[in-house]
Amino acid sequence: MLQTLTALFAVLSYVSASPAPTIRIVAVPEKPLITPAPSVWEPTRASDNVRRGLISDIGSDLSSILESASSDVASVFSAFPAGADVESKLGIDDSQLAALPTQVLNLPGYANYTNQGWNLRVRAMVYKQPNITESKLDDLANGFLIGTSVQSLPPAQSSAAVNLTAEIYVVQQKNQNITLSLAPAQTAGVDGGAIAAAGGSQIIYYPVPTTDEGDVDGFVQIDSTGLTPGNATNQVQVLDEYISGTSSGNATAYLVPDQGLTIISDIDDILRVTQIYDPKNGIFNTFAKAFTPWMNMPEIYLNWSNSIPDFHFHYLTTTPEQATRPYMSYIFGNYPLGSFDTRPLNFSNVGATVSIRKYLLERIFQTFPQRKFILVADTSNSDVMRDYPEMATEYPNQVQCIFLRNTTATDPLDHFPYDTSGFQNLNQKQYMFFLVPDDLKNLDIVNGQCYNSSIKQNLTFGYQGLPFGLSTGSGSSNSSSNSSGSGSAANRVSVRDNMGFWGWAGLALIGGWAFGAL
């Protein structure tokens, strides 16, 4: 029984980190994507705490299931086609690849300021796009879809599924060096409180070649001539960034001041409707359906961008890096421009794979030790539920607010339990579970007002969203949260009329325990 549930969780985990999109044959010149400025970050090893399993050992069957599922996440990604696997599956060889142009996925990066000047984080993937026949692409895309096919989809959705599949089937290029050109951002690429840099034009040869997975990720010191020092301004300065030899490597660099506010925002099921907790819908919404904002979240972010002049937006998704082009296109078409982080391919072990969000969070926190951070996500991510309160505990002077959409209380398809135990020792004023974007209106986040007392919390500081409306733990996060009802942001709205996955899983666990089957 546990093996069956673990397998089901593995499917859900796979969807939550759905694969990466590509471009069919449409060669559209890319506009530079604007990214926030980074800071010098000494590449330190991730601690054992960072690399631990998805769920700490709490000695329960539920924990065991989730922990087993987290191990399967690594196996799912190890089987994700890359490099030689793609060549083998497509039946191509190195000589055929050699004739293809080199392309680059360049992520909008951030830069930080030290007494040596500005230091830019360069994050890119160098690859080649094989020529794949249309019928083969259709077959590959059908391998991802559930309950449908590209042949039965409307043309726009069929093209989207095929394009994303093509993005997945690329061959990463190792031992490649890249050269970057920087220039002041064009006015059209700047929004909110960010400004086009007054200087910074230069060409940079990045000295470290790509990894076996085609990745580049590191900081490089740039010529700061004409750039305002990061300790002498509160505005983000923006540079356009181009990679020589390819038209696909345009991005934006964000030079982020020493002090100010940075929002680190997840994307799936907080900025767009993904439903990663439902395999069929999660895959369809990622591969085929046009990305759709979740309610009026763009309005909330636009208001923050316009009203907080030194706000730096950073988007952190654990979607594999091959899939980031459609994510970036969607974000920069609907939300304020900003820097970007995603899941790299060069996993070192299971712990690093599972804890990638914590690793990326610590990296930006350590890069900007004087900045304060607003963390935004949803409850369907178990790593978020663990990592966000940990960051507030480990970096108490840097976490300003934590905002979590409760997907279990707002979407009847979400049957995932979530663990609120990490919030038990946090001040309620520092975090809020919310139901709709309007719950975030009229909060003075600049001065640390992160909690709307009219939004009932009802935290038990244990597992919530269990079958039949059950939960573990005891306690309440605030005095107004003792009452129950559909207005609670941390509990299920009601016990499901149709039990769905968790209802049957709960029956199986309870029945197995009662009859000694587990």
C-alpha positions in Angstrom: 0.0 0.0 0.0 2.8 2.4 0.9 4.5 1.6 -2.4 1.3 2.4 -4.3 0.9 5.8 -2.5 4.6 6.6 -3.0 4.2 6.0 -6.7 1.2 8.3 -6.9 3.2 11.0 -5.0 6.0 10.6 -7.4 3.7 11.4 -10.3 2.5 14.6 -8.5 6.0 15.5 -7.6 7.0 15.1 -11.3 4.2 17.5 -12.4 5.2 20.1 -9.8 8.5 20.4 -11.5 7.2 20.0 -15.1 9.7 19.9 -17.9 11.0 22.6 -20.1 9.6 24.2 -23.3 11.3 24.9 -26.6 10.7 26.7 -29.8 9.3 24.8 -32.8 10.6 26.5 -35.9 9.5 30.0 -35.2 12.5 32.2 -35.2 11.4 35.4 -33.5 14.0 38.0 -32.5 14.0 38.1 -28.7 13.7 41.3 -26.8 16.1 41.7 -23.9 14.6 40.5 -20.7 15.2 42.7 -17.8 16.8 41.3 -14.7 17.7 42.7 -11.3 21.2 43.3 -10.2 23.2 40.7 -8.3 25.8 40.9 -5.6 29.0 39.2 -4.9 28.4 35.8 -3.5 31.2 33.6 -2.4 30.2 30.2 -3.7 30.0 28.2 -0.5 29.0 24.6 0.0 25.4 24.0 0.8 25.2 22.8 4.4 24.0 19.4 5.3 20.9 21.0 6.5 20.3 22.5 3.1 20.8 19.1 1.4 18.6 17.0 3.6 15.5 15.2 2.4 12.2 16.8 1.5 10.6 16.0 4.9 12.4 15.5 8.1 11.9 12.2 9.9 8.8 12.6 12.1 8.2 8.9 12.5 4.8 8.7 10.8 3.5 6.8 7.8 2.6 10.1 6.1 6.1 11.4 6.6 7.5 8.2 5.2 5.3 8.4 2.1 6.3 12.0 1.4 10.0 11.3 2.0 9.9 8.3 -0.4 8.2 10.5 -2.9 10.9 13.1 -2.6 13.5 10.5 -3.4 11.6 9.7 -6.6 11.8 13.4 -7.6 15.6 12.9 -8.2 15.0 9.7 -10.2 12.4 11.5 -12.4 14.9 14.2 -13.2 17.8 11.8 -13.7 15.6 10.2 -16.4 14.8 13.6 -18.0 16.3 13.6 -21.5 19.5 15.6 -21.7 22.6 15.5 -23.8 23.6 12.0 -25.0 20.1 10.8 -24.0 18.5 13.1 -26.5 21.0 12.1 -29.2 20.2 8.5 -28.6 16.5 8.9 -28.5 16.5 11.0 -31.7 19.0 8.9 -33.5 21.5 11.7 -34.2 25.2 11.8 -33.8 27.9 14.4 -33.1 28.6 15.1 -36.7 24.9 16.1 -37.3 25.0 18.3 -34.2 28.2 20.0 -35.3 26.4 21.5 -38.2 23.7 23.1 -36.0 24.0 26.6 -34.6 24.8 27.1 -30.9 22.0 28.6 -28.9 22.0 30.1 -25.4 19.3 30.3 -22.7 20.3 33.4 -20.7 18.5 34.0 -17.5 18.0 37.6 -16.3 20.5 38.0 -13.5 21.2 40.2 -10.5 24.3 42.0 -9.5 25.5 43.2 -6.1 28.0 45.8 -5.0 31.1 45.5 -3.0 34.2 47.7 -2.4 35.6 46.2 -5.6 32.5 47.4 -7.6 29.6 45.7 -9.2 29.5 41.9 -9.5 27.1 40.3 -12.0 25.7 36.8 -11.7 25.7 35.1 -15.1 23.4 32.2 -15.4 23.0 30.5 -18.8 22.6 27.2 -20.6 24.4 26.5 -23.9 22.8 24.0 -26.2 22.0 22.9 -29.7 18.5 22.3 -31.0 18.3 19.1 -33.1 16.2 19.1 -36.3 13.2 16.9 -35.4 10.5 16.0 -37.8 7.0 17.2 -37.1 5.7 13.7 -36.7 8.4 12.8 -34.2 7.8 15.9 -32.2 4.1 15.0 -32.1 4.9 11.6 -30.8 7.3 13.0 -28.1 4.7 15.6 -27.0 2.0 12.9 -26.7 4.3 11.1 -24.3 3.8 14.0 -21.8 0.1 14.6 -22.3 -2.5 12.7 -20.2 -5.8 11.8 -21.7 -5.3 13.7 -24.9 -3.0 14.1 -27.9 -1.6 17.0 -30.0 -3.7 15.7 -32.9 -6.9 16.3 -30.9 -6.0 19.7 -29.5 -6.8 23.1 -31.1 -4.0 24.4 -33.2 -2.7 26.9 -30.6 -2.6 24.3 -27.9 -1.1 21.7 -30.2 1.7 24.1 -31.2 2.4 25.0 -27.5 2.7 21.3 -26.6 5.1 20.7 -29.5 7.2 23.8 -28.8 7.6 22.9 -25.2 8.6 19.3 -26.1 11.2 20.7 -28.5 12.6 22.8 -25.7 13.0 19.6 -23.7 14.8 17.7 -26.4 17.9 19.9 -26.7 21.5 18.8 -26.4 23.5 20.7 -23.8 27.0 21.8 -24.8 29.9 21.3 -22.4 33.3 23.1 -22.3 32.0 26.2 -24.1 33.0 29.7 -23.2 30.6 32.7 -23.6 31.2 36.4 -24.3 28.7 38.9 -23.0 28.0 42.4 -24.1 26.4 44.9 -21.7 24.7 48.2 -22.5 22.3 50.6 -20.7 18.8 49.3 -20.9 16.4 50.8 -23.4 13.6 52.8 -21.8 11.0 50.2 -22.9 12.7 47.6 -20.7 12.4 49.5 -17.5 9.4 49.6 -15.2 8.5 50.4 -11.5 11.3 52.1 -9.7 14.1 50.7 -11.8 16.1 53.0 -14.0 18.3 52.5 -17.1 21.9 52.5 -16.1 23.8 55.6 -17.1 26.9 53.6 -18.1 28.2 50.1 -18.0 28.7 49.4 -21.7 31.4 46.7 -22.1 32.3 43.3 -23.4 33.0 40.5 -20.9 34.7 37.2 -21.6 33.3 34.7 -19.0 36.4 32.7 -18.0 34.8 29.5 -16.8 33.6 27.0 -19.5 30.2 25.3 -19.3 29.7 22.2 -17.2 28.9 18.8 -18.7 25.2 19.9 -18.6 26.0 23.1 -20.6 25.5 25.3 -17.6 27.2 28.6 -16.6 26.5 30.0 -13.1 28.8 32.4 -11.4 29.6 36.0 -10.6 31.9 38.2 -12.6 33.2 41.6 -11.7 32.2 44.2 -14.3 33.5 47.7 -15.2 31.5 50.1 -13.0 32.3 53.2 -15.0 29.2 55.3 -15.3 27.3 53.1 -12.8 26.1 54.4 -9.5 27.6 52.6 -6.5 25.2 50.2 -4.8 25.8 51.9 -1.4 24.9 55.4 -2.9 21.5 54.7 -4.4 18.2 52.9 -3.6 17.2 52.4 -7.2 17.8 49.2 -9.3 19.9 50.0 -12.3 19.2 48.0 -15.5 21.6 46.8 -18.2 20.7 45.0 -21.4 22.7 41.8 -21.8 23.6 40.0 -25.0 25.6 36.8 -25.6 27.8 37.0 -28.7 27.3 34.5 -31.5 23.6 33.9 -31.0 20.3 35.7 -31.2 18.8 33.6 -28.5 20.9 34.8 -25.6 19.4 38.2 -24.8 18.5 39.0 -21.2 18.7 41.8 -18.7 20.9 42.4 -15.7 19.6 44.1 -12.6 22.1 46.0 -10.4 20.5 45.8 -7.0 21.4 48.3 -4.2 22.8 47.2 -0.9 19.6 48.1 1.0 15.9 47.9 0.1 13.1 45.4 -0.4 13.3 42.3 -2.6 10.3 40.1 -3.3 11.1 36.4 -4.0 8.1 35.0 -5.7 7.2 31.4 -6.8 5.3 31.2 -10.0 3.1 28.1 -10.3 -0.3 28.4 -8.6 0.5 31.8 -7.2 1.2 33.9 -10.3 -0.4 31.5 -12.8 -3.0 28.8 -12.7 -1.0 25.5 -13.0 -2.7 23.0 -10.6 0.5 21.1 -10.1 -1.3 19.0 -7.5 -3.5 17.4 -10.2 -1.4 15.5 -12.8 -3.7 15.8 -15.8 -4.5 19.5 -15.3 -1.0 20.3 -14.3 0.6 18.9 -17.4 -2.2 20.3 -19.7 -1.8 23.8 -18.1 1.9 23.7 -18.6 2.2 22.1 -22.0 -0.8 23.1 -24.0 -3.0 25.8 -22.4 -1.9 29.4 -22.5 -0.5 30.5 -19.2 -3.3 32.3 -17.2 -2.9 34.6 -14.2 -4.3 33.5 -10.9 -7.2 35.9 -10.4 -5.9 39.5 -10.0 -2.4 38.8 -8.8 -0.9 41.0 -11.6 -2.7 44.0 -10.1 -1.2 43.3 -6.7 2.3 43.1 -8.1 1.8 46.2 -10.3 0.7 48.2 -7.3 3.8 47.1 -5.3 6.0 48.0 -8.3 4.5 51.5 -8.6 4.2 52.3 -4.9 7.6 51.0 -3.6 10.4 52.8 -5.5 13.2 50.5 -4.5 11.4 47.2 -4.9 13.4 44.4 -6.6 11.5 41.5 -8.1 13.1 38.1 -8.2 11.2 35.1 -9.6 12.3 31.7 -8.3 10.8 28.6 -9.7 12.0 25.0 -9.4 10.9 24.2 -12.9 13.8 22.7 -14.9 15.8 25.3 -16.7 14.8 24.1 -20.2 11.2 25.1 -19.5 12.0 28.7 -18.5 11.5 30.5 -21.8 7.6 30.3 -21.7 7.8 31.1 -17.9 9.9 34.2 -18.6 7.7 35.3 -21.5 4.6 34.9 -19.4 6.0 36.7 -16.3 7.4 39.7 -18.3 4.1 40.0 -20.1 2.0 40.1 -17.0 4.2 41.1 -14.0 7.0 43.5 -13.2 10.3 42.8 -14.7 12.9 41.1 -12.6 15.7 38.6 -12.1 15.1 34.9 -12.5 16.1 31.6 -10.9 15.3 28.1 -11.9 16.3 24.5 -11.4 19.7 23.7 -12.9 20.5 20.4 -14.5 23.8 19.8 -12.7 22.5 18.0 -9.7 25.2 16.6 -7.4 23.0 14.3 -5.3 19.4 13.7 -4.2 19.7 16.2 -1.3 20.8 19.0 -3.6 18.0 18.2 -6.0 15.3 18.2 -3.4 16.7 21.2 -1.6 17.3 23.4 -4.6 14.9 26.1 -3.5 16.6 26.5 -0.1 20.0 26.6 -1.9 18.8 29.4 -4.2 17.2 31.3 -1.4 20.3 31.2 0.7 22.4 32.3 -2.2 20.4 35.5 -2.8 20.1 36.2 1.0 23.9 35.9 1.4 24.4 38.0 -1.7 22.4 40.9 -0.2 22.8 40.7 3.6 21.4 44.2 4.2 18.3 43.8 2.1 14.9 42.6 3.4 12.8 40.0 1.6 9.2 39.3 0.9 8.6 35.6 0.3 5.5 34.6 -1.7 4.3 31.1 -2.7 1.5 28.6 -2.1 0.9 25.7 0.3 1.1 23.0 -2.4 4.9 23.1 -2.3 6.3 21.1 0.6 9.7 22.6 0.2 8.2 26.1 0.5 6.4 25.1 3.7 9.7 23.9 5.1 12.1 26.5 3.6 10.2 29.7 4.1 9.8 29.5 7.9 13.4 28.2 8.1 14.7 31.3 6.3 12.7 33.5 8.8 14.4 31.6 11.7 17.9 31.5 10.2 17.8 35.1 8.8 15.5 36.9 11.2 16.7 40.3 10.2 16.1 39.8 6.5 12.7 38.1 6.2 10.1 40.9 6.2 7.0 39.0 5.2 5.8 35.6 4.2 2.6 35.3 2.1 1.2 31.9 1.2 -1.9 31.2 -0.9 -3.7 28.2 0.6 -4.4 26.1 -2.5 -6.1 23.4 -0.4 -8.7 25.9 0.8 -9.2 27.5 -2.6 -9.0 24.7 -5.1 -11.0 21.5 -4.6 -8.5 19.6 -6.8 -5.7 20.1 -4.3 -5.6 17.0 -2.0 -2.1 17.6 -0.8 -1.5 17.9 2.9 0.8 20.7 4.0 2.9 21.1 7.2 2.5 24.3 9.1 4.7 23.2 12.1 7.6 25.5 10.9 5.5 28.6 11.7 4.8 27.8 15.3 7.6 30.0 16.7 7.2 32.8 14.2 5.4 36.0 15.0 2.0 36.1 13.4 2.7 39.6 12.2 5.4 38.3 10.0 3.3 35.9 7.9 -0.1 35.3 6.4 -2.0 32.5 4.7 -4.5 34.0 2.3 -7.3 33.0 0.1 -7.6 35.6 -2.7 -5.2 38.3 -4.0 -7.3 41.1 -2.5 -6.3 39.8 0.9 -2.9 41.4 0.2 -4.3 44.8 -0.5 -3.7 47.7 1.9 -0.9 46.0 3.8 2.1 48.3 4.6 4.8 45.7 3.8 7.5 48.4 3.7 7.0 48.9 7.4 6.5 45.2 8.1 2.7 45.0 8.2 2.3 41.5 6.8 -0.9 40.3 8.5 -4.5 41.2 7.8 -6.3 40.3 11.0 -9.6 39.8 9.2 -8.1 36.7 7.4 -8.6 33.8 9.8 -5.5 31.6 10.0 -6.5 28.5 12.0 -3.0 27.0 12.0 -2.6 23.7 13.9 1.2 23.8 13.5 1.2 20.3 12.1 -0.1 18.5 9.0 -3.3 20.1 7.7 -5.4 19.2 4.7 -5.4 15.6 5.6 -8.3 13.2 4.5 -11.7 13.9 6.0 -10.6 17.4 7.1 -8.3 16.0 9.7 -5.0 17.6 10.9 -2.2 17.0 13.3 -0.7 19.4 15.9 -2.6 21.7 18.1 -2.8 25.4 18.6 -3.8 28.5 16.9 -1.6 31.1 15.2 -3.7 34.1 16.4 -6.6 34.9 18.6 -9.0 35.5 15.8 -8.2 32.1 14.2 -10.0 30.0 16.8 -13.3 30.2 15.0 -13.7 27.8 12.1 -15.5 28.1 8.8 -15.1 28.7 5.1 -13.2 31.9 5.8 -10.2 30.1 7.2 -7.1 30.6 5.2 -5.2 27.6 6.7 -7.8 24.9 6.8 -9.9 23.1 4.2 -13.1 24.9 3.3 -15.0 21.6 4.0 -14.6 17.9 3.9 -14.8 16.7 0.3 -18.1 15.4 -0.9 -16.2 13.1 -3.2 -13.2 11.9 -1.4 -10.8 11.9 -4.4 -7.2 10.8 -4.0 -6.7 11.7 -0.4 -10.0 10.3 0.7 -9.2 6.9 -0.7 -5.6 7.1 0.5 -6.8 7.9 4.0 -9.2 4.9 3.9 -6.3 2.7 2.8 -4.0 3.9 5.5 -6.6 3.6 8.3 -7.8 0.2 7.0 -4.3 -1.1 6.6 -3.3 0.0 10.1 -6.4 -1.5 11.6 -5.9 -4.9 10.1 -2.1 -4.9 10.5 -1.5 -4.7 6.7 1.0 -1.9 6.9 
